[in-house]
Each structure stands twice: as structure tokens, then as C-alpha cells.
Amino acid sequence: MKSSANASSAPSSGSRMTAAWAALDARERRLVGGAVVVVVVALLWWLALAPALSTLRAAGPQRQALEMQAQQMQRLQAEAETLKAMPKLGQSDALRALETAVRQRLGNGGQLNVVGDRANITLKDVSAAALAEYLADARANARAAPVEARLSRVPGAAPGTPARWNGTLSLSLPQP
């Protein structure tokens, strides 16, 4: 019973703060009030405004990146629709188109070998530009899609010169 009597007779923290506030003179009250306002404004800035402004600043570049991705996806969609709209090729026509592309784009750097429904191209010292052109031709003219690539960069290329590649490339041929 003593503990409950002591608790009820002890001044509450609110009354102690009120007493401490009343004990301050007017100048000290203004200073304490100003400090409280500064702390509240700082907390408001830190918790509410700063994250919102950060998000707002990041929104512009994110929107531009998303627009670029959307444009790229639209280009790929248009390319896919163009390829789908093209008439189907037989395997012999596709092989002729691949052979022509190997001769024109890769020259002596490419050798074509056909096994079933796969065309395997062995590359030797082929430039990156020629390889890219060949792959574009193979996709557009022969309707062949890359399935596997095992490429390694040719060692010893001088810095600043275009990359050259060795390796093998497997393409799937269209099914009749």
C-alpha cells in the first residue's frame, strides 16, 4: 500500500514540465520555443520532405530510361512482326542464304557445316562488325536463329583496334 501512496503523491512529468516552464523567464522561453521549432522543422524535413524531393529528382532520369526501353521494345516488336510476315523458307533456301552470307560477310574467316537442322559456323579471326552483319543476314535472309556461341577474342589486338573473334556459332534452321 505504501508504493501506491508514493506514486499518487509524486508529481507527474507534465506538472514538472509546466513548473519548469513557468520558472523560466520570457527570454529563455523564447529560446526554448525557438529550439523546439527548429527541431520540429528539421524532423519534418528529414522524415517528410527530403525523401519526396529525392524521389522527384530521380523521376526524370528514370522516366527517360523507361522511355528508351519502351522504344527499344517497340523496335524489337516491329522487327519480330516483319520476320513473322515474311514467307516461310525451306531448309534448302535457308542453307543457300547462309552460304551466301558466309561468303559475303565472313569471307575466309568463316566455314559452314550443316548437321541436321543446325548450321555450325567456325570462325577464325573475324571482325566484330563482320560477325554482326553476318548474324543480321542469317536472321533476316535465312530465318536462322543463334542457338549457341562459343567465341573468344583474338589475342594480341592493339588497344583501340576493333575486336576480332575465333570460335563456333550454332544456328537453328527453319523447319519445313
C-alpha atoms as an extended CHARMM CRD file, in Angstrom:
* protein
*
       176  EXT
         1         1  MET       CA              0.0000000000        0.0000000000        0.0000000000  PROA      1               0.0000000000
         2         2  LYS       CA              2.8880000000        2.3350000000        0.6040000000  PROA      2               0.0000000000
         3         3  SER       CA              4.0140000000        2.1640000000       -3.0110000000  PROA      3               0.0000000000
         4         4  SER       CA              0.6250000000        3.2780000000       -4.3340000000  PROA      4               0.0000000000
         5         5  ALA       CA              0.5850000000        6.1880000000       -1.8910000000  PROA      5               0.0000000000
         6         6  ASN       CA              4.0360000000        7.2690000000       -3.0150000000  PROA      6               0.0000000000
         7         7  ALA       CA              3.0650000000        7.0450000000       -6.6760000000  PROA      7               0.0000000000
         8         8  SER       CA             -0.0030000000        9.1980000000       -6.2160000000  PROA      8               0.0000000000
         9         9  SER       CA              1.8920000000       11.8150000000       -4.2380000000  PROA      9               0.0000000000
        10        10  ALA       CA              4.7800000000       12.0390000000       -6.7440000000  PROA      10              0.0000000000
        11        11  PRO       CA              4.3790000000       14.9070000000       -9.1990000000  PROA      11              0.0000000000
        12        12  SER       CA              3.6320000000       13.8480000000      -12.7790000000  PROA      12              0.0000000000
        13        13  SER       CA              6.1150000000       14.6000000000      -15.5500000000  PROA      13              0.0000000000
        14        14  GLY       CA              3.6170000000       17.0080000000      -17.1560000000  PROA      14              0.0000000000
        15        15  SER       CA              3.3070000000       19.0470000000      -13.9830000000  PROA      15              0.0000000000
        16        16  ARG       CA              7.0870000000       19.0810000000      -13.5660000000  PROA      16              0.0000000000
        17        17  MET       CA              7.4880000000       20.3940000000      -17.1310000000  PROA      17              0.0000000000
        18        18  THR       CA              4.8320000000       23.0270000000      -16.5260000000  PROA      18              0.0000000000
        19        19  ALA       CA              6.6170000000       24.0910000000      -13.3530000000  PROA      19              0.0000000000
        20        20  ALA       CA              9.9850000000       24.2140000000      -15.1310000000  PROA      20              0.0000000000
        21        21  TRP       CA              8.4430000000       26.2530000000      -17.9720000000  PROA      21              0.0000000000
        22        22  ALA       CA              6.9190000000       28.6830000000      -15.5070000000  PROA      22              0.0000000000
        23        23  ALA       CA             10.2890000000       29.0550000000      -13.7440000000  PROA      23              0.0000000000
        24        24  LEU       CA             11.9220000000       30.3020000000      -16.9680000000  PROA      24              0.0000000000
        25        25  ASP       CA             11.9560000000       33.9810000000      -17.7460000000  PROA      25              0.0000000000
        26        26  ALA       CA             10.4810000000       35.2640000000      -21.0480000000  PROA      26              0.0000000000
        27        27  ARG       CA             13.8020000000       35.3390000000      -22.9160000000  PROA      27              0.0000000000
        28        28  GLU       CA             14.5730000000       31.7070000000      -22.0120000000  PROA      28              0.0000000000
        29        29  ARG       CA             11.0450000000       30.6620000000      -23.0250000000  PROA      29              0.0000000000
        30        30  ARG       CA             11.5580000000       32.2640000000      -26.4450000000  PROA      30              0.0000000000
        31        31  LEU       CA             14.9070000000       30.4880000000      -26.8820000000  PROA      31              0.0000000000
        32        32  VAL       CA             13.4900000000       27.0870000000      -25.8480000000  PROA      32              0.0000000000
        33        33  GLY       CA             10.4490000000       27.6450000000      -28.0870000000  PROA      33              0.0000000000
        34        34  GLY       CA             12.7400000000       28.5350000000      -30.9990000000  PROA      34              0.0000000000
        35        35  ALA       CA             14.8430000000       25.4200000000      -30.4010000000  PROA      35              0.0000000000
        36        36  VAL       CA             11.6900000000       23.2650000000      -30.3570000000  PROA      36              0.0000000000
        37        37  VAL       CA             10.5390000000       24.8570000000      -33.6230000000  PROA      37              0.0000000000
        38        38  VAL       CA             13.9500000000       24.2030000000      -35.2300000000  PROA      38              0.0000000000
        39        39  VAL       CA             13.8740000000       20.5470000000      -34.1130000000  PROA      39              0.0000000000
        40        40  VAL       CA             10.3050000000       20.0750000000      -35.3780000000  PROA      40              0.0000000000
        41        41  VAL       CA             11.1400000000       21.6990000000      -38.7350000000  PROA      41              0.0000000000
        42        42  ALA       CA             14.2950000000       19.5520000000      -39.0390000000  PROA      42              0.0000000000
        43        43  LEU       CA             12.3240000000       16.3720000000      -38.2820000000  PROA      43              0.0000000000
        44        44  LEU       CA              9.6270000000       17.3720000000      -40.7630000000  PROA      44              0.0000000000
        45        45  TRP       CA             12.2650000000       17.9730000000      -43.4280000000  PROA      45              0.0000000000
        46        46  TRP       CA             14.1490000000       14.7680000000      -42.6790000000  PROA      46              0.0000000000
        47        47  LEU       CA             11.0950000000       12.4970000000      -42.4530000000  PROA      47              0.0000000000
        48        48  ALA       CA              8.6830000000       14.0130000000      -44.9870000000  PROA      48              0.0000000000
        49        49  LEU       CA             10.1750000000       16.4700000000      -47.4560000000  PROA      49              0.0000000000
        50        50  ALA       CA             13.6910000000       15.1550000000      -48.1800000000  PROA      50              0.0000000000
        51        51  PRO       CA             12.5640000000       11.6630000000      -49.3330000000  PROA      51              0.0000000000
        52        52  ALA       CA              9.8420000000       13.1920000000      -51.5100000000  PROA      52              0.0000000000
        53        53  LEU       CA             12.2900000000       15.6340000000      -53.1370000000  PROA      53              0.0000000000
        54        54  SER       CA             14.7890000000       12.8250000000      -53.7000000000  PROA      54              0.0000000000
        55        55  THR       CA             12.1280000000       10.7620000000      -55.4410000000  PROA      55              0.0000000000
        56        56  LEU       CA             11.1160000000       13.7550000000      -57.5330000000  PROA      56              0.0000000000
        57        57  ARG       CA             14.7240000000       14.3680000000      -58.6350000000  PROA      57              0.0000000000
        58        58  ALA       CA             15.1940000000       10.7130000000      -59.6100000000  PROA      58              0.0000000000
        59        59  ALA       CA             11.9090000000       10.5410000000      -61.5420000000  PROA      59              0.0000000000
        60        60  GLY       CA             13.1780000000       12.4390000000      -64.6150000000  PROA      60              0.0000000000
        61        61  PRO       CA             16.1490000000       10.1870000000      -65.4200000000  PROA      61              0.0000000000
        62        62  GLN       CA             14.1110000000        7.0660000000      -64.5940000000  PROA      62              0.0000000000
        63        63  ARG       CA             11.3520000000        8.1930000000      -66.9500000000  PROA      63              0.0000000000
        64        64  GLN       CA             13.8860000000        8.7920000000      -69.7350000000  PROA      64              0.0000000000
        65        65  ALA       CA             15.4230000000        5.3470000000      -69.2180000000  PROA      65              0.0000000000
        66        66  LEU       CA             11.9850000000        3.7200000000      -69.2900000000  PROA      66              0.0000000000
        67        67  GLU       CA             11.0800000000        5.6080000000      -72.4730000000  PROA      67              0.0000000000
        68        68  MET       CA             14.2840000000        4.3760000000      -74.1220000000  PROA      68              0.0000000000
        69        69  GLN       CA             13.4810000000        0.8030000000      -73.0620000000  PROA      69              0.0000000000
        70        70  ALA       CA              9.9500000000        1.1560000000      -74.4250000000  PROA      70              0.0000000000
        71        71  GLN       CA             11.2910000000        2.4420000000      -77.7600000000  PROA      71              0.0000000000
        72        72  GLN       CA             13.7510000000       -0.4710000000      -77.9390000000  PROA      72              0.0000000000
        73        73  MET       CA             10.9410000000       -2.9340000000      -77.2170000000  PROA      73              0.0000000000
        74        74  GLN       CA              8.7970000000       -1.3370000000      -79.9250000000  PROA      74              0.0000000000
        75        75  ARG       CA             11.6760000000       -1.6450000000      -82.4280000000  PROA      75              0.0000000000
        76        76  LEU       CA             12.1240000000       -5.3110000000      -81.4890000000  PROA      76              0.0000000000
        77        77  GLN       CA              8.3830000000       -5.8890000000      -81.7800000000  PROA      77              0.0000000000
        78        78  ALA       CA              8.3380000000       -4.3130000000      -85.2420000000  PROA      78              0.0000000000
        79        79  GLU       CA             11.3150000000       -6.4630000000      -86.2870000000  PROA      79              0.0000000000
        80        80  ALA       CA              9.6160000000       -9.6080000000      -84.9750000000  PROA      80              0.0000000000
        81        81  GLU       CA              6.4030000000       -8.7600000000      -86.8160000000  PROA      81              0.0000000000
        82        82  THR       CA              8.3630000000       -8.1580000000      -90.0230000000  PROA      82              0.0000000000
        83        83  LEU       CA             10.1010000000      -11.5170000000      -89.6700000000  PROA      83              0.0000000000
        84        84  LYS       CA              6.8030000000      -13.2760000000      -88.9440000000  PROA      84              0.0000000000
        85        85  ALA       CA              5.1900000000      -11.6960000000      -92.0040000000  PROA      85              0.0000000000
        86        86  MET       CA              7.9370000000      -12.9400000000      -94.3410000000  PROA      86              0.0000000000
        87        87  PRO       CA              7.1530000000      -16.0690000000      -96.3290000000  PROA      87              0.0000000000
        88        88  LYS       CA              8.4580000000      -19.3290000000      -94.8900000000  PROA      88              0.0000000000
        89        89  LEU       CA             11.6890000000      -20.6840000000      -96.2950000000  PROA      89              0.0000000000
        90        90  GLY       CA             12.5250000000      -24.2550000000      -96.9680000000  PROA      90              0.0000000000
        91        91  GLN       CA             15.6870000000      -25.6770000000      -95.4740000000  PROA      91              0.0000000000
        92        92  SER       CA             17.4850000000      -25.6880000000      -98.8350000000  PROA      92              0.0000000000
        93        93  ASP       CA             16.6870000000      -21.9930000000      -99.4010000000  PROA      93              0.0000000000
        94        94  ALA       CA             17.8650000000      -21.1980000000      -95.8930000000  PROA      94              0.0000000000
        95        95  LEU       CA             21.1200000000      -23.0730000000      -96.4740000000  PROA      95              0.0000000000
        96        96  ARG       CA             21.7560000000      -21.1700000000      -99.7020000000  PROA      96              0.0000000000
        97        97  ALA       CA             21.1400000000      -17.8800000000      -97.9050000000  PROA      97              0.0000000000
        98        98  LEU       CA             23.5330000000      -18.8960000000      -95.1030000000  PROA      98              0.0000000000
        99        99  GLU       CA             26.2330000000      -19.9480000000      -97.5680000000  PROA      99              0.0000000000
       100       100  THR       CA             25.8890000000      -16.6370000000      -99.3770000000  PROA      100             0.0000000000
       101       101  ALA       CA             26.0910000000      -14.7250000000      -96.0920000000  PROA      101             0.0000000000
       102       102  VAL       CA             29.2020000000      -16.6750000000      -95.0300000000  PROA      102             0.0000000000
       103       103  ARG       CA             30.9500000000      -15.8730000000      -98.3230000000  PROA      103             0.0000000000
       104       104  GLN       CA             29.8870000000      -12.2120000000      -98.3850000000  PROA      104             0.0000000000
       105       105  ARG       CA             30.2290000000      -11.2900000000      -94.7190000000  PROA      105             0.0000000000
       106       106  LEU       CA             32.8540000000      -13.6320000000      -93.3050000000  PROA      106             0.0000000000
       107       107  GLY       CA             34.9730000000      -14.4960000000      -96.3310000000  PROA      107             0.0000000000
       108       108  ASN       CA             37.8130000000      -16.8680000000      -95.4870000000  PROA      108             0.0000000000
       109       109  GLY       CA             37.1270000000      -16.3250000000      -91.7820000000  PROA      109             0.0000000000
       110       110  GLY       CA             34.0060000000      -18.4860000000      -91.7660000000  PROA      110             0.0000000000
       111       111  GLN       CA             33.3390000000      -22.1190000000      -92.6180000000  PROA      111             0.0000000000
       112       112  LEU       CA             29.7980000000      -23.5450000000      -92.7430000000  PROA      112             0.0000000000
       113       113  ASN       CA             28.9760000000      -27.1150000000      -91.7140000000  PROA      113             0.0000000000
       114       114  VAL       CA             25.3660000000      -28.3830000000      -91.6000000000  PROA      114             0.0000000000
       115       115  VAL       CA             24.2720000000      -31.1730000000      -89.2620000000  PROA      115             0.0000000000
       116       116  GLY       CA             20.5450000000      -31.9450000000      -89.3130000000  PROA      116             0.0000000000
       117       117  ASP       CA             18.5970000000      -28.7900000000      -88.5300000000  PROA      117             0.0000000000
       118       118  ARG       CA             21.6880000000      -26.9500000000      -87.2590000000  PROA      118             0.0000000000
       119       119  ALA       CA             24.2220000000      -24.8910000000      -89.1170000000  PROA      119             0.0000000000
       120       120  ASN       CA             27.5950000000      -24.6790000000      -87.4070000000  PROA      120             0.0000000000
       121       121  ILE       CA             29.9190000000      -21.8910000000      -88.4470000000  PROA      121             0.0000000000
       122       122  THR       CA             33.5740000000      -21.9970000000      -87.4940000000  PROA      122             0.0000000000
       123       123  LEU       CA             35.0410000000      -18.5250000000      -87.1640000000  PROA      123             0.0000000000
       124       124  LYS       CA             38.6940000000      -17.6320000000      -87.4930000000  PROA      124             0.0000000000
       125       125  ASP       CA             39.9320000000      -14.0820000000      -86.9930000000  PROA      125             0.0000000000
       126       126  VAL       CA             36.5900000000      -12.4550000000      -87.8520000000  PROA      126             0.0000000000
       127       127  SER       CA             35.9310000000       -8.7960000000      -87.0610000000  PROA      127             0.0000000000
       128       128  ALA       CA             33.1030000000       -7.9050000000      -84.7210000000  PROA      128             0.0000000000
       129       129  ALA       CA             31.4310000000       -5.8130000000      -87.4360000000  PROA      129             0.0000000000
       130       130  ALA       CA             31.5170000000       -8.6890000000      -89.9510000000  PROA      130             0.0000000000
       131       131  LEU       CA             30.1080000000      -11.0650000000      -87.3310000000  PROA      131             0.0000000000
       132       132  ALA       CA             27.2770000000       -8.6610000000      -86.5050000000  PROA      132             0.0000000000
       133       133  GLU       CA             26.4540000000       -8.2200000000      -90.2100000000  PROA      133             0.0000000000
       134       134  TYR       CA             26.5120000000      -11.9790000000      -90.7230000000  PROA      134             0.0000000000
       135       135  LEU       CA             24.1370000000      -12.5900000000      -87.8150000000  PROA      135             0.0000000000
       136       136  ALA       CA             21.7420000000       -9.9360000000      -89.1440000000  PROA      136             0.0000000000
       137       137  ASP       CA             21.8280000000      -11.5470000000      -92.6130000000  PROA      137             0.0000000000
       138       138  ALA       CA             21.3470000000      -15.0270000000      -91.1820000000  PROA      138             0.0000000000
       139       139  ARG       CA             18.3340000000      -13.9050000000      -89.2150000000  PROA      139             0.0000000000
       140       140  ALA       CA             16.6900000000      -11.8520000000      -91.9680000000  PROA      140             0.0000000000
       141       141  ASN       CA             17.5140000000      -13.8620000000      -95.0920000000  PROA      141             0.0000000000
       142       142  ALA       CA             17.8350000000      -17.4270000000      -93.8490000000  PROA      142             0.0000000000
       143       143  ARG       CA             15.4940000000      -17.1400000000      -90.8260000000  PROA      143             0.0000000000
       144       144  ALA       CA             18.2160000000      -18.8330000000      -88.7780000000  PROA      144             0.0000000000
       145       145  ALA       CA             18.4350000000      -18.0880000000      -85.0790000000  PROA      145             0.0000000000
       146       146  PRO       CA             21.5990000000      -18.3630000000      -82.9700000000  PROA      146             0.0000000000
       147       147  VAL       CA             21.3790000000      -21.2550000000      -80.5290000000  PROA      147             0.0000000000
       148       148  GLU       CA             24.8980000000      -21.4040000000      -79.1620000000  PROA      148             0.0000000000
       149       149  ALA       CA             28.0300000000      -19.3040000000      -79.4440000000  PROA      149             0.0000000000
       150       150  ARG       CA             31.4910000000      -20.1840000000      -78.2230000000  PROA      150             0.0000000000
       151       151  LEU       CA             33.6260000000      -17.2080000000      -79.0600000000  PROA      151             0.0000000000
       152       152  SER       CA             36.9690000000      -15.9750000000      -77.8360000000  PROA      152             0.0000000000
       153       153  ARG       CA             38.6600000000      -12.7210000000      -78.5900000000  PROA      153             0.0000000000
       154       154  VAL       CA             41.7520000000      -12.9770000000      -80.7440000000  PROA      154             0.0000000000
       155       155  PRO       CA             44.7520000000      -12.2170000000      -78.5330000000  PROA      155             0.0000000000
       156       156  GLY       CA             47.3060000000       -9.6030000000      -79.4540000000  PROA      156             0.0000000000
       157       157  ALA       CA             44.9900000000       -6.9700000000      -80.8530000000  PROA      157             0.0000000000
       158       158  ALA       CA             46.3840000000       -3.4750000000      -80.4000000000  PROA      158             0.0000000000
       159       159  PRO       CA             44.4810000000       -1.2430000000      -77.9960000000  PROA      159             0.0000000000
       160       160  GLY       CA             41.8690000000        0.8190000000      -79.7750000000  PROA      160             0.0000000000
       161       161  THR       CA             41.5300000000       -1.5720000000      -82.7090000000  PROA      161             0.0000000000
       162       162  PRO       CA             38.2430000000       -3.3750000000      -83.3480000000  PROA      162             0.0000000000
       163       163  ALA       CA             37.8590000000       -6.7700000000      -81.7080000000  PROA      163             0.0000000000
       164       164  ARG       CA             38.3970000000       -9.9230000000      -83.7390000000  PROA      164             0.0000000000
       165       165  TRP       CA             36.9070000000      -13.3070000000      -82.8540000000  PROA      165             0.0000000000
       166       166  ASN       CA             37.5820000000      -17.0470000000      -83.1190000000  PROA      166             0.0000000000
       167       167  GLY       CA             35.1390000000      -19.8020000000      -82.2270000000  PROA      167             0.0000000000
       168       168  THR       CA             31.9780000000      -21.5810000000      -83.2860000000  PROA      168             0.0000000000
       169       169  LEU       CA             28.4350000000      -20.4630000000      -83.7800000000  PROA      169             0.0000000000
       170       170  SER       CA             25.4120000000      -22.7750000000      -83.9780000000  PROA      170             0.0000000000
       171       171  LEU       CA             22.2500000000      -21.5980000000      -85.7470000000  PROA      171             0.0000000000
       172       172  SER       CA             18.9280000000      -23.3610000000      -85.9050000000  PROA      172             0.0000000000
       173       173  LEU       CA             17.4840000000      -23.6220000000      -89.3900000000  PROA      173             0.0000000000
       174       174  PRO       CA             13.8200000000      -23.0770000000      -90.1560000000  PROA      174             0.0000000000
       175       175  GLN       CA             11.6820000000      -26.1640000000      -90.0830000000  PROA      175             0.0000000000
       176       176  PRO       CA              9.8090000000      -27.0550000000      -93.2820000000  PROA      176             0.0000000000
